[in-house]
Amino acid sequence: MSGYPSVDRRSRCVLPFTAEAAELCLLRRIVRDQLVAWGLPALAGDAQLAVTELTANVIKHVGAGTSATLVMESEPAEARLRVEIHDKSHTTPVMERPSREEESGRGLHLLAALAVDWGTVLTATGKAVWCELALQSDRQYRRVQRGAAVLAAYRGLSDSPHPPAAWRPQAVEQSVADLIADVLHWLAAQGCDPDDILDRAQTHYEAETGAA
């Protein structure tokens, strides 16, 4: 899996890939990194699981080695993250009721439990199986998006050679720590008390996350 086109950090990414079991680990990593870059790390686990189940369905019912495309799009107006897997088959998946002895056949049931909604859309070249995952509350989502924009601008001023979509959690954490330290230096230069500002910010954060 290589040669992916650049992705739009604002709301949408499109990633063609080959539906093979060996590709799933890299695909999950790309999903996580994209959501971190969007400021939505809390959704990474559910999104990775959804992509894994949808891709496994393609491998099982369409065939290993099938050309497929992952589309992810955040929809702030509806507070949802939409995940789609496109393939070249017009055969739509059917949710079956597996017996207790069967080890497979539960993927769509798991997807339905994870998602706010899911379904299948026929396209000119095949189909897209999609699901939608709930974002945070509107207020929390706006704060996350503003934080992501500030961090992206800050990273743009740094010497990091990695594009935003390639950020790893450790690199993001270090950048956040550097950004906070710079802001504290700026506050001190303005005659403010950095500790007081940190306490107020922590109070706001705890109140808002508790309310969510």
C-alpha positions as CSV (number, residue, x, y, z in Angstrom):
1,M,0.0,0.0,0.0
2,S,1.9,3.0,-1.2
3,G,1.6,6.1,-3.4
4,Y,-1.5,7.4,-1.7
5,P,-2.7,10.8,-2.8
6,S,-2.5,13.7,-0.4
7,V,-5.5,14.1,1.9
8,D,-7.5,17.1,2.9
9,R,-7.0,17.7,6.6
10,R,-10.1,19.8,6.9
11,S,-12.8,17.2,6.5
12,R,-12.2,14.5,3.9
13,C,-9.7,11.9,2.8
14,V,-9.8,9.3,0.0
15,L,-7.4,6.3,0.1
16,P,-7.3,3.6,-2.6
17,F,-5.9,0.3,-1.3
18,T,-5.8,-3.4,-2.0
19,A,-8.2,-5.5,0.1
20,E,-5.8,-8.0,1.6
21,A,-5.3,-9.2,5.1
22,A,-1.7,-8.1,5.1
23,E,-2.8,-4.5,4.4
24,L,-5.1,-4.2,7.4
25,C,-2.5,-3.2,9.9
26,L,-1.2,-0.3,7.7
27,L,-4.8,0.7,6.9
28,R,-5.7,1.0,10.6
29,R,-2.6,3.0,11.2
30,I,-3.5,5.5,8.4
31,V,-7.0,5.8,9.8
32,R,-5.6,6.6,13.3
33,D,-3.1,9.1,12.0
34,Q,-5.7,10.9,9.9
35,L,-8.1,11.2,12.8
36,V,-5.3,12.5,15.0
37,A,-4.5,15.1,12.4
38,W,-8.2,16.1,12.3
39,G,-8.2,16.4,16.1
40,L,-10.5,13.4,16.5
41,P,-8.2,10.8,18.3
42,A,-11.1,9.6,20.5
43,L,-12.8,8.1,17.4
44,A,-9.7,6.2,16.2
45,G,-10.6,2.9,17.9
46,D,-14.1,2.7,16.6
47,A,-13.1,3.9,13.1
48,Q,-10.3,1.4,12.9
49,L,-12.7,-1.4,13.9
50,A,-15.3,-0.3,11.4
51,V,-12.7,-0.1,8.6
52,T,-11.4,-3.5,9.6
53,E,-14.8,-5.1,9.5
54,L,-15.8,-3.5,6.2
55,T,-12.5,-4.5,4.6
56,A,-12.8,-8.0,5.9
57,N,-16.2,-8.2,4.3
58,V,-14.7,-7.2,0.9
59,I,-12.0,-9.8,1.3
60,K,-14.5,-12.6,2.2
61,H,-17.3,-11.8,-0.3
62,V,-15.6,-10.0,-3.2
63,G,-12.1,-11.6,-3.0
64,A,-8.6,-11.0,-1.7
65,G,-6.6,-8.6,-3.8
66,T,-9.7,-6.6,-4.8
67,S,-9.1,-2.9,-5.5
68,A,-11.0,-0.8,-2.9
69,T,-11.2,2.7,-1.7
70,L,-11.6,4.1,1.8
71,V,-13.4,7.4,2.2
72,M,-13.6,9.2,5.5
73,E,-15.4,12.5,6.0
74,S,-16.3,14.5,9.1
75,E,-19.7,16.1,9.1
76,P,-19.7,18.9,11.8
77,A,-23.2,19.9,11.0
78,E,-24.5,16.5,11.9
79,A,-21.8,15.7,14.5
80,R,-20.8,12.5,12.6
81,L,-17.8,10.9,11.0
82,R,-18.7,9.0,7.9
83,V,-16.6,6.0,6.8
84,E,-17.1,4.3,3.4
85,I,-15.4,1.3,1.7
86,H,-15.9,1.2,-2.0
87,D,-15.4,-1.9,-4.1
88,K,-16.2,-3.1,-7.7
89,S,-18.9,-5.6,-6.8
90,H,-22.6,-4.8,-7.0
91,T,-23.5,-7.6,-4.5
92,T,-24.8,-6.0,-1.4
93,P,-24.0,-7.4,2.1
94,V,-26.7,-9.1,4.1
95,M,-26.7,-9.2,7.9
96,E,-27.0,-12.9,8.8
97,R,-27.7,-14.5,12.1
98,P,-24.7,-16.8,12.8
99,S,-25.1,-19.7,15.1
100,R,-23.2,-19.7,18.4
101,E,-20.7,-22.3,17.0
102,E,-19.8,-20.1,14.0
103,E,-16.6,-17.9,14.4
104,S,-17.5,-15.5,11.5
105,G,-20.5,-13.7,10.2
106,R,-20.7,-11.2,13.0
107,G,-19.0,-8.3,11.3
108,L,-22.1,-6.4,10.3
109,H,-23.7,-7.0,13.7
110,L,-20.6,-5.4,15.3
111,L,-20.7,-2.5,12.8
112,A,-24.4,-1.9,13.5
113,A,-23.6,-1.8,17.3
114,L,-20.8,0.7,16.8
115,A,-22.4,3.1,14.3
116,V,-25.2,5.6,14.5
117,D,-26.3,4.3,11.1
118,W,-25.0,2.2,8.3
119,G,-26.0,1.0,4.8
120,T,-25.0,0.3,1.2
121,V,-25.1,2.5,-1.8
122,L,-24.8,1.1,-5.4
123,T,-22.4,3.1,-7.6
124,A,-21.6,3.2,-11.3
125,T,-18.6,0.9,-10.7
126,G,-19.8,-1.2,-7.8
127,K,-21.0,-0.3,-4.3
128,A,-20.0,1.6,-1.1
129,V,-20.8,0.2,2.3
130,W,-20.8,3.0,4.8
131,C,-21.3,3.8,8.5
132,E,-21.5,6.9,10.6
133,L,-19.9,7.3,14.0
134,A,-21.0,10.0,16.5
135,L,-18.6,12.9,17.1
136,Q,-18.5,14.8,20.5
137,S,-21.0,17.4,21.5
138,D,-21.0,20.5,19.3
139,R,-19.2,22.6,21.8
140,Q,-16.5,20.0,22.4
141,Y,-16.2,19.3,18.7
142,R,-15.6,23.0,18.0
143,R,-13.0,23.2,20.6
144,V,-11.2,20.2,19.3
145,Q,-11.3,21.6,15.7
146,R,-9.9,24.9,16.9
147,G,-7.2,23.1,18.8
148,A,-6.3,21.1,15.7
149,A,-6.1,24.3,13.6
150,V,-3.9,26.0,16.1
151,L,-1.6,23.0,16.4
152,A,-1.4,22.7,12.6
153,A,-0.4,26.4,12.3
154,Y,2.2,25.9,15.1
155,R,3.6,22.8,13.4
156,G,3.9,24.8,10.2
157,L,6.2,27.2,12.0
158,S,8.4,24.3,13.3
159,D,11.1,22.4,11.6
160,S,9.3,19.1,11.5
161,P,9.9,17.3,8.2
162,H,6.6,15.3,8.5
163,P,3.3,16.3,6.9
164,P,0.3,16.6,9.2
165,A,-1.2,13.3,8.0
166,A,2.0,11.5,9.0
167,W,2.0,12.7,12.6
168,R,2.4,10.1,15.2
169,P,0.8,10.4,18.7
170,Q,4.2,10.9,20.3
171,A,5.1,13.7,17.9
172,V,1.7,15.3,18.5
173,E,2.1,15.2,22.3
174,Q,5.6,16.8,22.0
175,S,4.2,19.6,19.7
176,V,1.4,20.3,22.2
177,A,3.8,20.5,25.1
178,D,6.0,22.9,23.1
179,L,3.0,25.0,22.1
180,I,1.8,25.3,25.7
181,A,5.4,26.2,26.9
182,D,5.6,28.9,24.3
183,V,2.2,30.3,25.3
184,L,3.3,30.3,29.0
185,H,6.5,32.2,28.1
186,W,4.4,34.7,26.2
187,L,2.0,35.1,29.1
188,A,4.9,35.7,31.5
189,A,6.3,38.3,29.1
190,Q,2.9,40.1,29.3
191,G,3.1,40.2,33.1
192,C,0.4,37.5,33.5
193,D,0.7,34.6,35.9
194,P,1.1,31.3,33.9
195,D,0.1,29.1,36.8
196,D,-3.2,31.0,37.2
197,I,-3.9,30.6,33.5
198,L,-3.2,26.9,33.6
199,D,-5.5,26.5,36.6
200,R,-8.3,28.3,34.8
201,A,-7.8,26.3,31.6
202,Q,-7.9,23.1,33.6
203,T,-11.0,24.2,35.4
204,H,-12.7,24.9,32.0
205,Y,-11.6,21.6,30.6
206,E,-12.9,19.6,33.5
207,A,-16.2,21.4,33.5
208,E,-16.8,20.9,29.8
209,T,-15.7,17.3,29.6
210,G,-17.7,16.5,32.7
211,A,-20.8,18.1,31.1
212,A,-20.3,16.2,27.9
